[in-house]
Amino acid sequence: MIEPWYFKRRVELASLIGGVGFVFYLWTPVHVTRLTASWLGGSEDAIVRGVYLFLAVINLLSGILRIWAGGILGGARMMSVHIRTDELITAGPYGHVRNPIYLSDILTLAGMGLVVPWPGTLLVWLLLALIYPPIMAFEEKRLAAQIGEAYIKFKQEVPRLGWRWKSYRPEKVTGMFDCREGLINNFIYLPLIPGFLVSAATGVLWHGVAVGAIGPVGWVLLHFWRNFRPGGLARKGAGNGEAAD
């Protein structure tokens, strides 16, 4: 089965989703949260600062989840343009949710929709709905075909994006956490935490952007250097379907 274009280009598509909403600042300087707060009345600044604080918490949770999952999945599996089906990873967050990396991405990217002008909000959320489900469906189909009953059972027991509170434990739990792998390939959201805290303190989005942008920008540069150069991780295979998205 040949990998579809949207699977091979999932990193670029995620980067597009993360940045496209900011393009609408060329036409309007007001993001959807501030616009909504002005309609609601009351303390507009308090609402906006509260949303910035909320997004700092969301990125803290997303960052922890992504590092935890990436440290178990490993860089070679995460970054591959192919799905490796020789092993089903069930350790760590994979006992709670089938796609913890995609879940962390969706949470952060959906949150970004709250700090861009309203047309950007609609576009970001629309792209999330159009892009991630086909990627996950493709991976599920491939893994079910190649791994068989073990994956079918895993799929029945563990939600695609929801959270199973009691960890799924098959007879053999596979996967081991590597902190270095987790941090190197998944630090993308960590600078967004202090970034949104700065915005919450000052009430100005762009103060936080100046702090937090180093995470996504630095990760994209490192990703392409580390993974798509000759001999990079993208040539070495992926497992459980999840890759850096």
C-alpha positions as CSV (number, residue, x, y, z in Angstrom):
1,M,0.0,0.0,0.0
2,I,1.5,3.3,-1.1
3,E,1.4,6.1,1.6
4,P,-0.9,8.9,0.4
5,W,0.4,12.4,0.0
6,Y,-1.3,13.8,3.1
7,F,0.5,11.2,5.2
8,K,3.9,11.9,3.7
9,R,3.4,15.6,4.1
10,R,1.8,15.6,7.5
11,V,4.7,17.7,9.0
12,E,4.2,20.4,6.4
13,L,0.5,20.3,6.8
14,A,0.7,20.7,10.6
15,S,3.1,23.6,10.1
16,L,0.6,25.1,7.7
17,I,-2.3,24.8,10.2
18,G,-0.2,26.4,12.9
19,G,0.7,29.4,10.8
20,V,-2.0,30.1,8.4
21,G,-4.3,31.8,10.8
22,F,-1.8,34.6,11.5
23,V,-1.9,35.6,7.8
24,F,-5.3,37.2,8.5
25,Y,-3.6,39.8,10.7
26,L,-2.7,41.5,7.4
27,W,-6.4,42.5,7.2
28,T,-7.4,42.9,10.9
29,P,-5.4,43.5,14.1
30,V,-8.0,41.9,16.4
31,H,-8.0,38.2,17.2
32,V,-11.2,36.2,17.8
33,T,-10.9,36.1,21.6
34,R,-10.6,39.8,22.0
35,L,-13.4,40.3,19.4
36,T,-15.7,37.9,21.3
37,A,-14.8,39.5,24.7
38,S,-15.8,42.9,23.3
39,W,-19.1,41.6,22.3
40,L,-19.7,40.0,25.7
41,G,-19.0,43.2,27.5
42,G,-17.5,43.2,31.0
43,S,-13.7,43.1,31.5
44,E,-12.4,42.5,28.0
45,D,-8.8,42.5,29.1
46,A,-9.4,40.0,31.9
47,I,-11.1,37.6,29.5
48,V,-8.2,37.8,27.0
49,R,-5.6,37.3,29.7
50,G,-7.5,34.4,31.0
51,V,-7.5,32.7,27.6
52,Y,-3.7,33.3,27.3
53,L,-3.3,31.6,30.7
54,F,-5.6,28.7,29.5
55,L,-3.4,28.3,26.4
56,A,-0.3,28.1,28.6
57,V,-1.9,25.2,30.5
58,I,-3.0,23.5,27.3
59,N,0.6,23.7,25.9
60,L,2.0,22.4,29.1
61,L,-0.3,19.3,28.8
62,S,0.4,19.0,25.1
63,G,4.1,19.3,25.6
64,I,4.2,16.6,28.4
65,L,2.1,14.2,26.3
66,R,4.1,14.7,23.2
67,I,7.5,14.2,25.0
68,W,6.1,11.1,26.8
69,A,4.8,9.6,23.6
70,G,7.8,10.6,21.5
71,G,10.2,9.2,24.0
72,I,8.6,5.8,23.8
73,L,7.9,5.8,20.0
74,G,11.5,6.9,19.2
75,G,12.8,9.4,16.6
76,A,13.2,6.9,13.8
77,R,9.6,5.7,14.1
78,M,8.2,9.2,14.5
79,M,9.9,10.8,11.6
80,S,9.6,8.2,9.0
81,V,7.7,8.7,5.7
82,H,6.7,5.0,6.0
83,I,4.8,3.0,8.6
84,R,6.7,0.2,10.2
85,T,4.4,-2.6,11.3
86,D,6.7,-5.1,13.0
87,E,5.8,-3.9,16.5
88,L,2.7,-2.5,18.3
89,I,3.7,0.1,20.9
90,T,1.4,-0.1,24.0
91,A,3.5,1.4,26.8
92,G,3.1,4.8,28.4
93,P,0.4,7.0,26.9
94,Y,-0.4,4.4,24.2
95,G,-2.2,2.5,26.8
96,H,-4.6,5.4,27.2
97,V,-5.0,6.9,23.7
98,R,-4.0,5.4,20.3
99,N,-2.6,8.7,18.9
100,P,-1.1,10.8,21.8
101,I,1.1,12.8,19.5
102,Y,-1.7,13.7,17.2
103,L,-3.8,14.5,20.2
104,S,-1.2,16.9,21.5
105,D,-0.9,18.5,18.1
106,I,-4.7,19.0,17.8
107,L,-5.0,20.5,21.2
108,T,-2.2,23.1,20.6
109,L,-3.3,23.9,17.0
110,A,-6.9,24.2,18.0
111,G,-5.8,26.6,20.7
112,M,-3.9,28.7,18.2
113,G,-7.3,29.3,16.5
114,L,-8.2,31.4,19.6
115,V,-5.5,33.9,19.0
116,V,-5.9,34.7,15.3
117,P,-8.6,36.8,13.5
118,W,-11.9,35.0,13.2
119,P,-11.5,33.9,9.5
120,G,-8.2,32.3,10.6
121,T,-10.0,30.6,13.5
122,L,-12.5,29.0,11.1
123,L,-9.8,28.0,8.7
124,V,-7.6,26.4,11.3
125,W,-10.4,24.4,12.8
126,L,-11.6,23.3,9.3
127,L,-8.1,22.2,8.3
128,L,-7.8,20.2,11.6
129,A,-11.1,18.4,10.8
130,L,-10.1,17.7,7.2
131,I,-6.4,16.6,7.6
132,Y,-6.0,14.6,10.8
133,P,-8.9,12.1,10.5
134,P,-7.7,10.7,7.1
135,I,-4.1,10.4,8.4
136,M,-5.3,8.4,11.4
137,A,-7.7,6.3,9.3
138,F,-4.9,5.4,6.9
139,E,-2.6,4.4,9.7
140,E,-5.3,2.3,11.3
141,K,-6.0,0.5,8.1
142,R,-2.4,-0.3,7.5
143,L,-1.7,-1.5,11.0
144,A,-4.8,-3.6,11.1
145,A,-3.8,-5.3,7.9
146,Q,-0.2,-5.9,8.9
147,I,-0.4,-6.6,12.6
148,G,-3.8,-8.2,12.7
149,E,-5.7,-9.3,15.8
150,A,-3.4,-7.6,18.3
151,Y,-4.0,-4.2,16.7
152,I,-7.7,-4.9,16.2
153,K,-8.0,-5.6,19.9
154,F,-5.9,-2.5,20.7
155,K,-8.2,-0.4,18.5
156,Q,-11.3,-1.7,20.3
157,E,-9.9,-1.1,23.8
158,V,-8.1,2.3,23.3
159,P,-9.7,5.4,22.0
160,R,-8.4,7.2,18.9
161,L,-8.3,10.6,20.5
162,G,-10.2,10.2,23.8
163,W,-8.5,9.2,27.0
164,R,-8.9,5.7,28.6
165,W,-8.4,6.3,32.3
166,K,-7.2,2.8,33.2
167,S,-4.3,1.9,31.0
168,Y,-4.7,-0.9,28.5
169,R,-2.4,-3.8,29.3
170,P,-2.0,-6.6,26.8
171,E,0.0,-9.7,27.7
172,K,3.1,-8.1,26.4
173,V,3.6,-4.3,26.9
174,T,6.0,-3.0,24.3
175,G,7.9,0.3,24.3
176,M,10.4,2.0,26.7
177,F,10.8,5.7,27.4
178,D,13.9,7.5,26.3
179,C,14.0,11.0,27.7
180,R,16.6,12.3,25.2
181,E,14.5,11.1,22.2
182,G,11.4,12.6,23.8
183,L,12.9,16.0,24.2
184,I,14.9,16.3,21.0
185,N,12.0,15.4,18.7
186,N,9.2,17.0,20.8
187,F,10.3,20.2,22.4
188,I,8.1,22.1,19.9
189,Y,5.4,23.3,22.4
190,L,7.6,24.0,25.5
191,P,8.5,27.6,24.6
192,L,4.8,28.3,24.0
193,I,4.2,27.9,27.7
194,P,6.3,30.9,28.9
195,G,5.2,32.7,25.7
196,F,1.5,32.6,26.7
197,L,2.4,33.3,30.4
198,V,4.1,36.5,29.2
199,S,1.0,37.4,27.1
200,A,-1.2,36.7,30.2
201,A,0.9,39.0,32.2
202,T,1.1,41.9,29.7
203,G,-2.2,41.4,27.9
204,V,-0.3,41.6,24.5
205,L,-0.2,38.6,22.3
206,W,2.9,39.7,20.4
207,H,5.0,39.8,23.5
208,G,4.3,36.1,24.0
209,V,4.9,35.4,20.3
210,A,8.3,36.9,20.6
211,V,9.1,34.4,23.4
212,G,7.3,31.3,22.2
213,A,7.9,31.3,18.4
214,I,11.4,29.8,19.0
215,G,9.7,26.5,19.7
216,P,7.8,25.8,16.5
217,V,10.4,27.6,14.3
218,G,13.3,25.8,15.9
219,W,11.6,22.5,15.8
220,V,10.8,22.8,12.1
221,L,14.4,23.6,11.3
222,L,15.7,20.8,13.4
223,H,13.2,18.4,12.0
224,F,14.1,18.9,8.4
225,W,17.9,18.9,9.2
226,R,17.8,15.8,11.5
227,N,15.3,13.7,9.5
228,F,15.4,14.5,5.8
229,R,19.1,14.8,5.2
230,P,20.8,11.7,3.7
231,G,20.8,9.1,6.4
232,G,18.3,11.0,8.4
233,L,15.6,9.4,10.7
234,A,12.9,9.7,8.1
235,R,14.6,6.9,6.1
236,K,14.6,4.4,8.9
237,G,10.9,3.4,9.4
238,A,8.0,4.2,11.7
239,G,5.9,2.2,14.1
240,N,2.3,2.5,15.5
241,G,1.6,4.8,12.6
242,E,2.3,7.9,14.5
243,A,5.0,10.1,13.1
244,A,6.0,13.7,13.9
245,D,3.0,15.5,12.7
